[in-house]
Amino acid sequence: MVTDPRDALLGSVVATSLPVCDHYCGVRSRMLKSLALQAELMQEFGACVFDVTLDCEDGAPVGGEREHALMVAELLDQTFAGGNPGQGGPDRRVAVRVHPVDHPAFEQDVQIVVGQAGQFLCHVMVPKVDSVSDVDQAAVCIDQASQGVALATPLPIHVLVESPLAVANVKQIAAHSRVESVSLGLMDFVSAHGGAIPASAMGVAACARDGAIDQFSHPMVVRAKLELSSACHAYGKTPSHGVVTEFRDLKLVHDAARRAARLLGFTRMWSIHPDQIRPILSAFAPDASEVTLASRIICDAQVAQWAPISVDGQLHDRASYRYYWRVLEKAQQTGRLAVQDPAHQFFVH
C-alpha cells in the first residue's frame, strides 16, 4: 500500500517544492538581519518559509568582488557551523547569486563561495542567462568548484532571464536538467527593448494611480511572464516572479503577488526588503477553506488507497488529488497547515 501522496500522485515532471518567497540581500548587515529573520520565522511557522539569497552580483562594489565573495563564504560558514541545509541537514535554505557567466568575476565568485561553502547552499542563482550554453558553462564551473566539498547531489541552478533573446529561448533553458527555477529580470528586460516598452512597465503602482501601463498590463511584459511560467510548468521547474520595487506599499506588494500567483501561474516571488516577505507569504497562501477541503480529500483518498472517492457529493480521483496535494504543499510552505491538521502527518520527516 502506497501511503505517501508524493509517491502515489506526483509524476516525473513536477517542480521541486520550494518556499514561495526568495529574499535577496547584498550588504553584510542586511544579510545578517535576513538570516535572523529567517530563523525567527522558522520558529514561528515550523518550516523554512523563505529562501535567503546572498547577492554577489548587485551586492559587490566594483573592484571589490573578491572581498565580497570571501565575506559571503565566511558568513555561510558561520551560519551553518552546526548544520548543513539542502544536503540532508536542517531545512534552512540559503543561496548565492553570482555574477553572469560572461563577467570577469563569475568564476571567482563560484570558486570562492561554492568551493569554500558549497555544502551550505541550497542553490546557485545565475543572472543574465540567454541560452542553454550559458547554463552549461555555469554547471561545469559550479561542479568543478564543488569537488572539494561534501555534496550529496549537484547544486541546483536557478536562472534569471533578462533579455528578449532569453525569453525567446526560455523553453530550452527551463528544460535543462540542472535548472530548478527560472525568474524574469523585469527591469533589464524592459531596458533591453531600447525604449519600445515604457518605464512604467517596470512598476506596479503607476497603472492604478495615473492610468499608465504597468508590468501587469503591458502586453509584451505579460507575454514574457506567461511564456516563462508556461515553460517552467511544462518541464517541472519553479516559475519565480520578480521584484516589486514599490516596497513601502505593502498592500500593493500583496496584490501584485496575488496577481502573479492567481493569474500568471507563478509559484514563487522575489523579495528585496524584509517587509515584503509576509505580504508575499500571505498572497501565495491558499485560503483556509481550501486547505480544510484539501486535507479532507487527501486523507480520505489515502484511506481509499487513492481510488476514486466522493466528498460532499462530488467525485474526486487522482486528477483532483494532485491538485489538492499541491494545495497542502503550499499551505505547508506558507505556514498555513496547522500541526493539529490530519494532513500535517505527511510533512513530518
Secondary structure, DSSP 8 states (H G I E B T S, - for coil): ----HHHHH--SS------SEEEEE-SHHHHHHHHHHHHHHHHHHSS--EEEEEESSSSS-TT-HHHHHHHHHHHHHHHTTT--TTTTS-S--EEEE---TTSTTHHHHIIIIIHHHGGG-S-EEE-S--SHHHHHHHHHHHHHHGGGS--SS---EEEEE-SHHHHHTHHHHHHSTTEEEEEE-HHHHHHTTTTSS-GGGG-SHHHHHHS---TTT-HHHHHHHHHHHHHHHHTT-EEEE---S-TT-HHHHHHHHHHHHHTS---EEEESSGGGHHHHHHHHS--HHHHHHHHHHHHHHHHTTT--EEETTEEE-HHHHHHHHHHHHHHHHTT-S-TTSGGGGGG--
